[in-house]
Amino acid sequence: MKFNVKIPRHLKEAYKSELKDYRHCLLKNQYADAWYHLERSHIIGQSYPIEHTYSHWLMLRFGLMQKNTKEVFGQILRLVVGGWKSFINHVPLGNTGGANVPPLKRMPIPNDIEKLLDTK
């Protein structure tokens, strides 16, 4: 069984870039774009417990800010189970992490992210 602990440097850089873009959009009240970058950060970091959990934490905060009850409850559930599923390498690749999609549904990975994930 493979255990994931630390995100590789090239993925960490991409993950941080998405979070930077998220914050930038949030400051400009571009909420749809901000959410887009949160979803991308989730896809990049979902195989690593710290990054995966942090993406869900930010999604929870976003849901609270938007007063979106479904998102808030969905993120609480994901915060409880997401990190340990990353640790044991049992995540649905490509899943964008929002409460608008089933938590175990595999989804297509955007091409640019797929190339990053394929890079060792």
Biopython code that builds the backbone (N, CA, C, O; Angstrom):
import numpy as np
from Bio.PDB.StructureBuilder import StructureBuilder

atoms = [
    (1, "MET", "N", (0.844, -1.176, 0.000)),
    (1, "MET", "CA", (0.000, 0.000, 0.000)),
    (1, "MET", "C", (0.890, 1.240, 0.000)),
    (1, "MET", "O", (1.858, 1.316, 0.758)),
    (2, "LYS", "N", (0.565, 2.198, -0.841)),
    (2, "LYS", "CA", (1.328, 3.436, -0.928)),
    (2, "LYS", "C", (0.722, 4.476, 0.019)),
    (2, "LYS", "O", (-0.491, 4.685, 0.033)),
    (3, "PHE", "N", (1.584, 5.123, 0.810)),
    (3, "PHE", "CA", (1.134, 6.184, 1.695)),
    (3, "PHE", "C", (1.641, 7.515, 1.164)),
    (3, "PHE", "O", (2.829, 7.664, 0.878)),
    (4, "ASN", "N", (0.745, 8.477, 1.032)),
    (4, "ASN", "CA", (1.121, 9.809, 0.566)),
    (4, "ASN", "C", (1.277, 10.729, 1.767)),
    (4, "ASN", "O", (0.379, 10.849, 2.600)),
    (5, "VAL", "N", (2.426, 11.370, 1.839)),
    (5, "VAL", "CA", (2.671, 12.275, 2.948)),
    (5, "VAL", "C", (3.011, 13.671, 2.435)),
    (5, "VAL", "O", (2.366, 14.651, 2.808)),
    (6, "LYS", "N", (4.023, 13.755, 1.581)),
    (6, "LYS", "CA", (4.523, 15.058, 1.143)),
    (6, "LYS", "C", (4.304, 15.244, -0.351)),
    (6, "LYS", "O", (4.622, 14.370, -1.158)),
    (7, "ILE", "N", (3.757, 16.392, -0.698)),
    (7, "ILE", "CA", (3.496, 16.716, -2.096)),
    (7, "ILE", "C", (4.822, 17.043, -2.793)),
    (7, "ILE", "O", (5.655, 17.749, -2.224)),
    (8, "PRO", "N", (5.030, 16.539, -4.014)),
    (8, "PRO", "CA", (6.248, 16.876, -4.762)),
    (8, "PRO", "C", (6.332, 18.383, -5.047)),
    (8, "PRO", "O", (5.315, 19.068, -5.157)),
    (9, "ARG", "N", (7.546, 18.867, -5.161)),
    (9, "ARG", "CA", (7.783, 20.305, -5.319)),
    (9, "ARG", "C", (7.021, 20.906, -6.504)),
    (9, "ARG", "O", (6.411, 21.966, -6.366)),
    (10, "HIS", "N", (7.045, 20.247, -7.662)),
    (10, "HIS", "CA", (6.392, 20.833, -8.840)),
    (10, "HIS", "C", (4.874, 20.919, -8.646)),
    (10, "HIS", "O", (4.238, 21.839, -9.161)),
    (11, "LEU", "N", (4.296, 19.981, -7.918)),
    (11, "LEU", "CA", (2.860, 20.051, -7.631)),
    (11, "LEU", "C", (2.572, 21.112, -6.574)),
    (11, "LEU", "O", (1.552, 21.797, -6.643)),
    (12, "LYS", "N", (3.454, 21.247, -5.609)),
    (12, "LYS", "CA", (3.289, 22.263, -4.566)),
    (12, "LYS", "C", (3.272, 23.656, -5.185)),
    (12, "LYS", "O", (2.474, 24.506, -4.789)),
    (13, "GLU", "N", (4.153, 23.888, -6.156)),
    (13, "GLU", "CA", (4.195, 25.189, -6.824)),
    (13, "GLU", "C", (2.891, 25.457, -7.571)),
    (13, "GLU", "O", (2.348, 26.560, -7.497)),
    (14, "ALA", "N", (2.392, 24.462, -8.285)),
    (14, "ALA", "CA", (1.125, 24.617, -9.016)),
    (14, "ALA", "C", (-0.033, 24.814, -8.043)),
    (14, "ALA", "O", (-0.923, 25.628, -8.291)),
    (15, "TYR", "N", (-0.023, 24.079, -6.951)),
    (15, "TYR", "CA", (-1.059, 24.187, -5.921)),
    (15, "TYR", "C", (-1.084, 25.608, -5.347)),
    (15, "TYR", "O", (-2.141, 26.230, -5.244)),
    (16, "LYS", "N", (0.092, 26.105, -4.978)),
    (16, "LYS", "CA", (0.188, 27.459, -4.427)),
    (16, "LYS", "C", (-0.248, 28.510, -5.441)),
    (16, "LYS", "O", (-0.863, 29.511, -5.074)),
    (17, "SER", "N", (0.064, 28.289, -6.703)),
    (17, "SER", "CA", (-0.338, 29.220, -7.752)),
    (17, "SER", "C", (-1.863, 29.301, -7.854)),
    (17, "SER", "O", (-2.424, 30.386, -8.003)),
    (18, "GLU", "N", (-2.524, 28.156, -7.773)),
    (18, "GLU", "CA", (-3.993, 28.151, -7.814)),
    (18, "GLU", "C", (-4.571, 28.877, -6.601)),
    (18, "GLU", "O", (-5.559, 29.600, -6.724)),
    (19, "LEU", "N", (-3.963, 28.689, -5.437)),
    (19, "LEU", "CA", (-4.454, 29.376, -4.242)),
    (19, "LEU", "C", (-4.223, 30.879, -4.335)),
    (19, "LEU", "O", (-5.042, 31.670, -3.866)),
    (20, "LYS", "N", (-3.111, 31.269, -4.938)),
    (20, "LYS", "CA", (-2.846, 32.695, -5.149)),
    (20, "LYS", "C", (-3.908, 33.280, -6.079)),
    (20, "LYS", "O", (-4.444, 34.357, -5.815)),
    (21, "ASP", "N", (-4.209, 32.573, -7.162)),
    (21, "ASP", "CA", (-5.240, 33.038, -8.095)),
    (21, "ASP", "C", (-6.609, 33.083, -7.421)),
    (21, "ASP", "O", (-7.404, 33.987, -7.678)),
    (22, "TYR", "N", (-6.878, 32.106, -6.562)),
    (22, "TYR", "CA", (-8.135, 32.091, -5.800)),
    (22, "TYR", "C", (-8.260, 33.370, -4.970)),
    (22, "TYR", "O", (-9.283, 34.052, -5.016)),
    (23, "ARG", "N", (-7.219, 33.682, -4.220)),
    (23, "ARG", "CA", (-7.254, 34.863, -3.349)),
    (23, "ARG", "C", (-7.385, 36.148, -4.163)),
    (23, "ARG", "O", (-8.111, 37.064, -3.778)),
    (24, "HIS", "N", (-6.689, 36.206, -5.275)),
    (24, "HIS", "CA", (-6.761, 37.376, -6.149)),
    (24, "HIS", "C", (-8.200, 37.586, -6.640)),
    (24, "HIS", "O", (-8.720, 38.700, -6.589)),
    (25, "CYS", "N", (-8.826, 36.528, -7.107)),
    (25, "CYS", "CA", (-10.213, 36.620, -7.591)),
    (25, "CYS", "C", (-11.168, 36.978, -6.455)),
    (25, "CYS", "O", (-12.112, 37.745, -6.649)),
    (26, "LEU", "N", (-10.923, 36.431, -5.291)),
    (26, "LEU", "CA", (-11.773, 36.707, -4.138)),
    (26, "LEU", "C", (-11.731, 38.194, -3.787)),
    (26, "LEU", "O", (-12.765, 38.799, -3.504)),
    (27, "LEU", "N", (-10.543, 38.774, -3.808)),
    (27, "LEU", "CA", (-10.398, 40.199, -3.506)),
    (27, "LEU", "C", (-11.140, 41.075, -4.507)),
    (27, "LEU", "O", (-11.578, 42.176, -4.174)),
    (28, "LYS", "N", (-11.278, 40.582, -5.727)),
    (28, "LYS", "CA", (-11.973, 41.337, -6.775)),
    (28, "LYS", "C", (-13.453, 40.962, -6.871)),
    (28, "LYS", "O", (-14.147, 41.371, -7.802)),
    (29, "ASN", "N", (-13.928, 40.177, -5.894)),
    (29, "ASN", "CA", (-15.326, 39.714, -5.884)),
    (29, "ASN", "C", (-15.691, 38.912, -7.126)),
    (29, "ASN", "O", (-16.846, 38.910, -7.552)),
    (30, "GLN", "N", (-14.717, 38.240, -7.699)),
    (30, "GLN", "CA", (-14.949, 37.361, -8.853)),
    (30, "GLN", "C", (-15.133, 35.945, -8.309)),
    (30, "GLN", "O", (-14.235, 35.106, -8.387)),
    (31, "TYR", "N", (-16.312, 35.707, -7.760)),
    (31, "TYR", "CA", (-16.543, 34.480, -6.995)),
    (31, "TYR", "C", (-16.527, 33.216, -7.842)),
    (31, "TYR", "O", (-16.015, 32.190, -7.396)),
    (32, "ALA", "N", (-17.068, 33.264, -9.034)),
    (32, "ALA", "CA", (-17.046, 32.069, -9.896)),
    (32, "ALA", "C", (-15.605, 31.703, -10.255)),
    (32, "ALA", "O", (-15.239, 30.528, -10.254)),
    (33, "ASP", "N", (-14.800, 32.703, -10.558)),
    (33, "ASP", "CA", (-13.392, 32.443, -10.882)),
    (33, "ASP", "C", (-12.625, 31.970, -9.651)),
    (33, "ASP", "O", (-11.759, 31.100, -9.750)),
    (34, "ALA", "N", (-12.943, 32.539, -8.502)),
    (34, "ALA", "CA", (-12.295, 32.107, -7.259)),
    (34, "ALA", "C", (-12.586, 30.627, -7.010)),
    (34, "ALA", "O", (-11.683, 29.864, -6.669)),
    (35, "TRP", "N", (-13.838, 30.224, -7.181)),
    (35, "TRP", "CA", (-14.220, 28.826, -6.970)),
    (35, "TRP", "C", (-13.503, 27.912, -7.964)),
    (35, "TRP", "O", (-13.065, 26.817, -7.609)),
    (36, "TYR", "N", (-13.390, 28.364, -9.193)),
    (36, "TYR", "CA", (-12.683, 27.603, -10.231)),
    (36, "TYR", "C", (-11.258, 27.271, -9.769)),
    (36, "TYR", "O", (-10.795, 26.142, -9.928)),
    (37, "HIS", "N", (-10.578, 28.253, -9.203)),
    (37, "HIS", "CA", (-9.200, 28.032, -8.749)),
    (37, "HIS", "C", (-9.149, 27.142, -7.502)),
    (37, "HIS", "O", (-8.191, 26.391, -7.317)),
    (38, "LEU", "N", (-10.162, 27.223, -6.659)),
    (38, "LEU", "CA", (-10.228, 26.293, -5.521)),
    (38, "LEU", "C", (-10.394, 24.861, -6.009)),
    (38, "LEU", "O", (-9.753, 23.947, -5.490)),
    (39, "GLU", "N", (-11.247, 24.667, -7.000)),
    (39, "GLU", "CA", (-11.434, 23.324, -7.557)),
    (39, "GLU", "C", (-10.127, 22.793, -8.139)),
    (39, "GLU", "O", (-9.787, 21.624, -7.952)),
    (40, "ARG", "N", (-9.407, 23.646, -8.835)),
    (40, "ARG", "CA", (-8.135, 23.224, -9.419)),
    (40, "ARG", "C", (-7.110, 22.901, -8.325)),
    (40, "ARG", "O", (-6.341, 21.948, -8.455)),
    (41, "SER", "N", (-7.101, 23.682, -7.267)),
    (41, "SER", "CA", (-6.183, 23.373, -6.158)),
    (41, "SER", "C", (-6.539, 22.020, -5.555)),
    (41, "SER", "O", (-5.656, 21.262, -5.153)),
    (42, "HIS", "N", (-7.822, 21.723, -5.494)),
    (42, "HIS", "CA", (-8.261, 20.436, -4.953)),
    (42, "HIS", "C", (-7.773, 19.289, -5.825)),
    (42, "HIS", "O", (-7.271, 18.289, -5.312)),
    (43, "ILE", "N", (-7.914, 19.424, -7.127)),
    (43, "ILE", "CA", (-7.480, 18.358, -8.041)),
    (43, "ILE", "C", (-5.974, 18.119, -7.890)),
    (43, "ILE", "O", (-5.524, 16.974, -7.835)),
    (44, "ILE", "N", (-5.211, 19.192, -7.826)),
    (44, "ILE", "CA", (-3.752, 19.067, -7.717)),
    (44, "ILE", "C", (-3.343, 18.453, -6.379)),
    (44, "ILE", "O", (-2.448, 17.610, -6.330)),
    (45, "GLY", "N", (-3.991, 18.871, -5.305)),
    (45, "GLY", "CA", (-3.558, 18.460, -3.976)),
    (45, "GLY", "C", (-4.291, 17.285, -3.367)),
    (45, "GLY", "O", (-3.969, 16.873, -2.253)),
    (46, "GLN", "N", (-5.275, 16.730, -4.074)),
    (46, "GLN", "CA", (-6.137, 15.736, -3.435)),
    (46, "GLN", "C", (-5.439, 14.440, -3.035)),
    (46, "GLN", "O", (-5.978, 13.693, -2.218)),
    (47, "SER", "N", (-4.292, 14.154, -3.565)),
    (47, "SER", "CA", (-3.580, 12.929, -3.177)),
    (47, "SER", "C", (-2.661, 13.132, -1.975)),
    (47, "SER", "O", (-1.966, 12.202, -1.564)),
    (48, "TYR", "N", (-2.650, 14.328, -1.413)),
    (48, "TYR", "CA", (-1.747, 14.659, -0.318)),
    (48, "TYR", "C", (-2.556, 15.235, 0.845)),
    (48, "TYR", "O", (-3.246, 16.239, 0.668)),
    (49, "PRO", "N", (-2.485, 14.626, 2.024)),
    (49, "PRO", "CA", (-3.391, 14.964, 3.126)),
    (49, "PRO", "C", (-3.446, 16.442, 3.512)),
    (49, "PRO", "O", (-4.534, 16.982, 3.708)),
    (50, "ILE", "N", (-2.316, 17.093, 3.624)),
    (50, "ILE", "CA", (-2.316, 18.491, 4.069)),
    (50, "ILE", "C", (-2.980, 19.384, 3.028)),
    (50, "ILE", "O", (-3.865, 20.173, 3.357)),
    (51, "GLU", "N", (-2.561, 19.262, 1.796)),
    (51, "GLU", "CA", (-3.115, 20.107, 0.732)),
    (51, "GLU", "C", (-4.588, 19.784, 0.489)),
    (51, "GLU", "O", (-5.396, 20.687, 0.271)),
    (52, "HIS", "N", (-4.932, 18.512, 0.527)),
    (52, "HIS", "CA", (-6.320, 18.099, 0.317)),
    (52, "HIS", "C", (-7.224, 18.700, 1.400)),
    (52, "HIS", "O", (-8.272, 19.276, 1.107)),
    (53, "THR", "N", (-6.799, 18.554, 2.636)),
    (53, "THR", "CA", (-7.587, 19.081, 3.753)),
    (53, "THR", "C", (-7.686, 20.597, 3.677)),
    (53, "THR", "O", (-8.749, 21.163, 3.933)),
    (54, "TYR", "N", (-6.593, 21.257, 3.329)),
    (54, "TYR", "CA", (-6.609, 22.718, 3.249)),
    (54, "TYR", "C", (-7.540, 23.201, 2.140)),
    (54, "TYR", "O", (-8.236, 24.201, 2.316)),
    (55, "SER", "N", (-7.563, 22.513, 1.012)),
    (55, "SER", "CA", (-8.500, 22.886, -0.060)),
    (55, "SER", "C", (-9.939, 22.808, 0.445)),
    (55, "SER", "O", (-10.747, 23.696, 0.174)),
    (56, "HIS", "N", (-10.253, 21.745, 1.178)),
    (56, "HIS", "CA", (-11.615, 21.618, 1.713)),
    (56, "HIS", "C", (-11.898, 22.669, 2.785)),
    (56, "HIS", "O", (-13.025, 23.151, 2.896)),
    (57, "TRP", "N", (-10.892, 23.023, 3.565)),
    (57, "TRP", "CA", (-11.062, 24.081, 4.555)),
    (57, "TRP", "C", (-11.420, 25.397, 3.856)),
    (57, "TRP", "O", (-12.328, 26.109, 4.285)),
    (58, "LEU", "N", (-10.704, 25.708, 2.786)),
    (58, "LEU", "CA", (-11.003, 26.939, 2.050)),
    (58, "LEU", "C", (-12.374, 26.870, 1.393)),
    (58, "LEU", "O", (-13.078, 27.878, 1.322)),
    (59, "MET", "N", (-12.759, 25.690, 0.914)),
    (59, "MET", "CA", (-14.094, 25.527, 0.330)),
    (59, "MET", "C", (-15.179, 25.716, 1.391)),
    (59, "MET", "O", (-16.232, 26.288, 1.110)),
    (60, "LEU", "N", (-14.923, 25.239, 2.597)),
    (60, "LEU", "CA", (-15.863, 25.459, 3.697)),
    (60, "LEU", "C", (-15.999, 26.952, 3.980)),
    (60, "LEU", "O", (-17.112, 27.464, 4.105)),
    (61, "ARG", "N", (-14.887, 27.637, 4.081)),
    (61, "ARG", "CA", (-14.921, 29.086, 4.335)),
    (61, "ARG", "C", (-15.637, 29.826, 3.211)),
    (61, "ARG", "O", (-16.395, 30.765, 3.456)),
    (62, "PHE", "N", (-15.390, 29.393, 1.972)),
    (62, "PHE", "CA", (-16.062, 30.002, 0.825)),
    (62, "PHE", "C", (-17.573, 29.774, 0.932)),
    (62, "PHE", "O", (-18.359, 30.694, 0.707)),
    (63, "GLY", "N", (-17.976, 28.550, 1.276)),
    (63, "GLY", "CA", (-19.395, 28.241, 1.447)),
    (63, "GLY", "C", (-20.035, 29.099, 2.522)),
    (63, "GLY", "O", (-21.159, 29.572, 2.356)),
    (64, "LEU", "N", (-19.327, 29.302, 3.625)),
    (64, "LEU", "CA", (-19.833, 30.170, 4.689)),
    (64, "LEU", "C", (-19.981, 31.601, 4.197)),
    (64, "LEU", "O", (-20.988, 32.257, 4.462)),
    (65, "MET", "N", (-18.982, 32.078, 3.485)),
    (65, "MET", "CA", (-19.014, 33.438, 2.964)),
    (65, "MET", "C", (-20.185, 33.629, 1.993)),
    (65, "MET", "O", (-20.814, 34.687, 1.967)),
    (66, "GLN", "N", (-20.466, 32.597, 1.202)),
    (66, "GLN", "CA", (-21.550, 32.664, 0.222)),
    (66, "GLN", "C", (-22.905, 32.295, 0.835)),
    (66, "GLN", "O", (-23.933, 32.348, 0.159)),
    (67, "LYS", "N", (-22.899, 31.924, 2.111)),
    (67, "LYS", "CA", (-24.113, 31.479, 2.811)),
    (67, "LYS", "C", (-24.770, 30.308, 2.086)),
    (67, "LYS", "O", (-25.990, 30.250, 1.934)),
    (68, "ASN", "N", (-23.925, 29.379, 1.644)),
    (68, "ASN", "CA", (-24.370, 28.208, 0.892)),
    (68, "ASN", "C", (-24.379, 27.004, 1.841)),
    (68, "ASN", "O", (-23.349, 26.370, 2.073)),
    (69, "THR", "N", (-25.555, 26.709, 2.378)),
    (69, "THR", "CA", (-25.695, 25.645, 3.372)),
    (69, "THR", "C", (-25.259, 24.292, 2.832)),
    (69, "THR", "O", (-24.584, 23.536, 3.530)),
    (70, "LYS", "N", (-25.636, 23.980, 1.600)),
    (70, "LYS", "CA", (-25.259, 22.693, 1.006)),
    (70, "LYS", "C", (-23.736, 22.556, 0.953)),
    (70, "LYS", "O", (-23.188, 21.502, 1.276)),
    (71, "GLU", "N", (-23.068, 23.617, 0.548)),
    (71, "GLU", "CA", (-21.602, 23.584, 0.458)),
    (71, "GLU", "C", (-20.978, 23.425, 1.839)),
    (71, "GLU", "O", (-20.037, 22.651, 2.017)),
    (72, "VAL", "N", (-21.496, 24.150, 2.802)),
    (72, "VAL", "CA", (-20.952, 24.079, 4.161)),
    (72, "VAL", "C", (-21.046, 22.656, 4.701)),
    (72, "VAL", "O", (-20.051, 22.111, 5.180)),
    (73, "PHE", "N", (-22.217, 22.053, 4.630)),
    (73, "PHE", "CA", (-22.367, 20.690, 5.146)),
    (73, "PHE", "C", (-21.549, 19.685, 4.335)),
    (73, "PHE", "O", (-20.969, 18.753, 4.892)),
    (74, "GLY", "N", (-21.510, 19.882, 3.027)),
    (74, "GLY", "CA", (-20.706, 18.996, 2.185)),
    (74, "GLY", "C", (-19.230, 19.072, 2.521)),
    (74, "GLY", "O", (-18.533, 18.057, 2.505)),
    (75, "GLN", "N", (-18.753, 20.264, 2.823)),
    (75, "GLN", "CA", (-17.334, 20.427, 3.151)),
    (75, "GLN", "C", (-17.002, 19.883, 4.536)),
    (75, "GLN", "O", (-15.901, 19.378, 4.757)),
    (76, "ILE", "N", (-17.935, 19.983, 5.457)),
    (76, "ILE", "CA", (-17.697, 19.392, 6.779)),
    (76, "ILE", "C", (-17.490, 17.887, 6.636)),
    (76, "ILE", "O", (-16.568, 17.325, 7.226)),
    (77, "LEU", "N", (-18.339, 17.243, 5.859)),
    (77, "LEU", "CA", (-18.186, 15.805, 5.605)),
    (77, "LEU", "C", (-16.830, 15.511, 4.967)),
    (77, "LEU", "O", (-16.136, 14.580, 5.375)),
    (78, "ARG", "N", (-16.459, 16.299, 3.976)),
    (78, "ARG", "CA", (-15.205, 16.071, 3.266)),
    (78, "ARG", "C", (-13.990, 16.330, 4.159)),
    (78, "ARG", "O", (-12.965, 15.663, 4.025)),
    (79, "LEU", "N", (-14.107, 17.290, 5.060)),
    (79, "LEU", "CA", (-13.004, 17.547, 5.993)),
    (79, "LEU", "C", (-12.781, 16.367, 6.936)),
    (79, "LEU", "O", (-11.648, 16.084, 7.324)),
    (80, "VAL", "N", (-13.851, 15.689, 7.299)),
    (80, "VAL", "CA", (-13.739, 14.551, 8.209)),
    (80, "VAL", "C", (-13.011, 13.381, 7.552)),
    (80, "VAL", "O", (-12.209, 12.711, 8.202)),
    (81, "VAL", "N", (-13.282, 13.127, 6.268)),
    (81, "VAL", "CA", (-12.731, 11.918, 5.637)),
    (81, "VAL", "C", (-11.645, 12.171, 4.591)),
    (81, "VAL", "O", (-10.881, 11.260, 4.271)),
    (82, "GLY", "N", (-11.561, 13.372, 4.060)),
    (82, "GLY", "CA", (-10.663, 13.622, 2.934)),
    (82, "GLY", "C", (-9.191, 13.383, 3.198)),
    (82, "GLY", "O", (-8.518, 12.735, 2.397)),
    (83, "GLY", "N", (-8.680, 13.896, 4.307)),
    (83, "GLY", "CA", (-7.252, 13.788, 4.581)),
    (83, "GLY", "C", (-6.761, 12.360, 4.714)),
    (83, "GLY", "O", (-5.727, 12.001, 4.150)),
    (84, "TRP", "N", (-7.491, 11.547, 5.450)),
    (84, "TRP", "CA", (-7.016, 10.165, 5.627)),
    (84, "TRP", "C", (-7.137, 9.369, 4.347)),
    (84, "TRP", "O", (-6.351, 8.449, 4.118)),
    (85, "LYS", "N", (-8.122, 9.708, 3.490)),
    (85, "LYS", "CA", (-8.226, 9.007, 2.203)),
    (85, "LYS", "C", (-7.025, 9.368, 1.322)),
    (85, "LYS", "O", (-6.549, 8.537, 0.548)),
    (86, "SER", "N", (-6.545, 10.593, 1.439)),
    (86, "SER", "CA", (-5.338, 10.992, 0.704)),
    (86, "SER", "C", (-4.137, 10.204, 1.194)),
    (86, "SER", "O", (-3.335, 9.708, 0.403)),
    (87, "PHE", "N", (-4.026, 10.097, 2.498)),
    (87, "PHE", "CA", (-2.884, 9.409, 3.100)),
    (87, "PHE", "C", (-2.763, 7.976, 2.589)),
    (87, "PHE", "O", (-1.657, 7.503, 2.325)),
    (88, "ILE", "N", (-3.898, 7.281, 2.447)),
    (88, "ILE", "CA", (-3.855, 5.887, 1.984)),
    (88, "ILE", "C", (-4.015, 5.782, 0.468)),
    (88, "ILE", "O", (-4.195, 4.691, -0.073)),
    (89, "ASN", "N", (-3.947, 6.937, -0.213)),
    (89, "ASN", "CA", (-3.988, 6.979, -1.678)),
    (89, "ASN", "C", (-5.286, 6.389, -2.241)),
    (89, "ASN", "O", (-5.272, 5.590, -3.177)),
    (90, "HIS", "N", (-6.398, 6.804, -1.647)),
    (90, "HIS", "CA", (-7.703, 6.314, -2.087)),
    (90, "HIS", "C", (-8.610, 7.514, -2.367)),
    (90, "HIS", "O", (-9.567, 7.769, -1.635)),
    (91, "VAL", "N", (-8.293, 8.246, -3.441)),
    (91, "VAL", "CA", (-9.088, 9.416, -3.810)),
    (91, "VAL", "C", (-9.609, 9.251, -5.233)),
    (91, "VAL", "O", (-8.961, 8.614, -6.063)),
    (92, "PRO", "N", (-10.778, 9.823, -5.517)),
    (92, "PRO", "CA", (-11.311, 9.778, -6.879)),
    (92, "PRO", "C", (-10.630, 10.860, -7.726)),
    (92, "PRO", "O", (-10.999, 12.032, -7.650)),
    (93, "LEU", "N", (-9.665, 10.477, -8.508)),
    (93, "LEU", "CA", (-8.879, 11.448, -9.273)),
    (93, "LEU", "C", (-9.773, 12.339, -10.121)),
    (93, "LEU", "O", (-10.753, 11.889, -10.714)),
    (94, "GLY", "N", (-9.409, 13.609, -10.162)),
    (94, "GLY", "CA", (-10.133, 14.578, -10.961)),
    (94, "GLY", "C", (-11.309, 15.208, -10.254)),
    (94, "GLY", "O", (-11.837, 16.218, -10.719)),
    (95, "ASN", "N", (-11.732, 14.637, -9.140)),
    (95, "ASN", "CA", (-12.883, 15.174, -8.418)),
    (95, "ASN", "C", (-12.572, 16.600, -7.992)),
    (95, "ASN", "O", (-11.506, 16.873, -7.441)),
    (96, "THR", "N", (-13.510, 17.508, -8.250)),
    (96, "THR", "CA", (-13.271, 18.928, -8.000)),
    (96, "THR", "C", (-13.506, 19.348, -6.551)),
    (96, "THR", "O", (-13.167, 20.471, -6.176)),
    (97, "GLY", "N", (-14.079, 18.469, -5.735)),
    (97, "GLY", "CA", (-14.140, 18.710, -4.302)),
    (97, "GLY", "C", (-15.333, 19.460, -3.762)),
    (97, "GLY", "O", (-15.512, 19.526, -2.546)),
    (98, "GLY", "N", (-16.154, 20.025, -4.621)),
    (98, "GLY", "CA", (-17.309, 20.773, -4.140)),
    (98, "GLY", "C", (-18.471, 19.869, -3.774)),
    (98, "GLY", "O", (-18.519, 18.706, -4.175)),
    (99, "ALA", "N", (-19.400, 20.412, -3.013)),
    (99, "ALA", "CA", (-20.583, 19.654, -2.607)),
    (99, "ALA", "C", (-21.542, 19.439, -3.777)),
    (99, "ALA", "O", (-22.521, 18.704, -3.649)),
    (100, "ASN", "N", (-21.270, 20.066, -4.900)),
    (100, "ASN", "CA", (-22.112, 19.894, -6.088)),
    (100, "ASN", "C", (-21.784, 18.617, -6.858)),
    (100, "ASN", "O", (-22.445, 18.306, -7.849)),
    (101, "VAL", "N", (-20.771, 17.874, -6.411)),
    (101, "VAL", "CA", (-20.427, 16.589, -7.042)),
    (101, "VAL", "C", (-20.302, 15.521, -5.955)),
    (101, "VAL", "O", (-19.893, 15.827, -4.835)),
    (102, "PRO", "N", (-20.648, 14.276, -6.271)),
    (102, "PRO", "CA", (-20.493, 13.205, -5.279)),
    (102, "PRO", "C", (-19.028, 13.081, -4.851)),
    (102, "PRO", "O", (-18.132, 13.161, -5.691)),
    (103, "PRO", "N", (-18.778, 12.886, -3.555)),
    (103, "PRO", "CA", (-17.400, 12.867, -3.061)),
    (103, "PRO", "C", (-16.524, 11.751, -3.620)),
    (103, "PRO", "O", (-15.300, 11.877, -3.607)),
    (104, "LEU", "N", (-17.108, 10.676, -4.102)),
    (104, "LEU", "CA", (-16.301, 9.560, -4.603)),
    (104, "LEU", "C", (-16.307, 9.451, -6.124)),
    (104, "LEU", "O", (-15.841, 8.453, -6.675)),
    (105, "LYS", "N", (-16.825, 10.461, -6.801)),
    (105, "LYS", "CA", (-16.924, 10.419, -8.264)),
    (105, "LYS", "C", (-15.600, 10.824, -8.913)),
    (105, "LYS", "O", (-15.071, 11.905, -8.656)),
    (106, "ARG", "N", (-15.078, 9.935, -9.756)),
    (106, "ARG", "CA", (-13.912, 10.290, -10.581)),
    (106, "ARG", "C", (-14.392, 11.226, -11.678)),
    (106, "ARG", "O", (-15.500, 11.081, -12.195)),
    (107, "MET", "N", (-13.548, 12.182, -12.024)),
    (107, "MET", "CA", (-13.906, 13.164, -13.043)),
    (107, "MET", "C", (-12.716, 13.360, -13.977)),
    (107, "MET", "O", (-11.576, 13.065, -13.619)),
    (108, "PRO", "N", (-12.996, 13.861, -15.182)),
    (108, "PRO", "CA", (-11.881, 14.144, -16.097)),
    (108, "PRO", "C", (-10.941, 15.186, -15.478)),
    (108, "PRO", "O", (-11.377, 16.141, -14.835)),
    (109, "ILE", "N", (-9.669, 14.977, -15.687)),
    (109, "ILE", "CA", (-8.660, 15.908, -15.180)),
    (109, "ILE", "C", (-8.316, 16.885, -16.302)),
    (109, "ILE", "O", (-8.038, 16.459, -17.423)),
    (110, "PRO", "N", (-8.330, 18.200, -16.017)),
    (110, "PRO", "CA", (-7.925, 19.157, -17.046)),
    (110, "PRO", "C", (-6.537, 18.800, -17.592)),
    (110, "PRO", "O", (-5.659, 18.360, -16.850)),
    (111, "ASN", "N", (-6.358, 18.996, -18.892)),
    (111, "ASN", "CA", (-5.119, 18.577, -19.567)),
    (111, "ASN", "C", (-3.852, 19.117, -18.910)),
    (111, "ASN", "O", (-2.885, 18.377, -18.727)),
    (112, "ASP", "N", (-3.853, 20.407, -18.554)),
    (112, "ASP", "CA", (-2.639, 20.980, -17.965)),
    (112, "ASP", "C", (-2.323, 20.351, -16.609)),
    (112, "ASP", "O", (-1.155, 20.148, -16.275)),
    (113, "ILE", "N", (-3.345, 20.046, -15.839)),
    (113, "ILE", "CA", (-3.120, 19.404, -14.541)),
    (113, "ILE", "C", (-2.703, 17.951, -14.733)),
    (113, "ILE", "O", (-1.852, 17.445, -14.001)),
    (114, "GLU", "N", (-3.292, 17.287, -15.706)),
    (114, "GLU", "CA", (-2.919, 15.893, -15.977)),
    (114, "GLU", "C", (-1.438, 15.787, -16.325)),
    (114, "GLU", "O", (-0.758, 14.856, -15.894)),
    (115, "LYS", "N", (-0.943, 16.745, -17.108)),
    (115, "LYS", "CA", (0.488, 16.748, -17.450)),
    (115, "LYS", "C", (1.343, 16.921, -16.196)),
    (115, "LYS", "O", (2.382, 16.275, -16.055)),
    (116, "LEU", "N", (0.907, 17.792, -15.287)),
    (116, "LEU", "CA", (1.630, 17.977, -14.025)),
    (116, "LEU", "C", (1.647, 16.696, -13.199)),
    (116, "LEU", "O", (2.679, 16.317, -12.644)),
    (117, "LEU", "N", (0.505, 16.041, -13.122)),
    (117, "LEU", "CA", (0.396, 14.827, -12.313)),
    (117, "LEU", "C", (1.216, 13.688, -12.895)),
    (117, "LEU", "O", (1.681, 12.815, -12.164)),
    (118, "ASP", "N", (1.394, 13.697, -14.218)),
    (118, "ASP", "CA", (2.184, 12.655, -14.877)),
    (118, "ASP", "C", (3.683, 12.888, -14.747)),
    (118, "ASP", "O", (4.473, 11.969, -14.967)),
    (119, "THR", "N", (4.085, 14.110, -14.389)),
    (119, "THR", "CA", (5.497, 14.455, -14.241)),
    (119, "THR", "C", (5.993, 13.964, -12.892)),
    (119, "THR", "O", (5.382, 14.237, -11.858)),
    (120, "LYS", "N", (7.089, 13.248, -12.908)),
    (120, "LYS", "CA", (7.651, 12.729, -11.643)),
    (120, "LYS", "C", (8.709, 13.657, -11.126)),
    (120, "LYS", "O", (9.299, 13.398, -10.078)),
]
sb = StructureBuilder()
sb.init_structure("model")
sb.init_model(0)
sb.init_chain("A")
sb.init_seg("    ")
for serial, (resi, resn, name, xyz) in enumerate(atoms, 1):
    if name == "N":
        sb.init_residue(resn, " ", resi, " ")
    sb.init_atom(name, np.array(xyz, "f"), 0.0, 1.0, " ", f" {name:<3s}", serial, name[0])
structure = sb.get_structure()
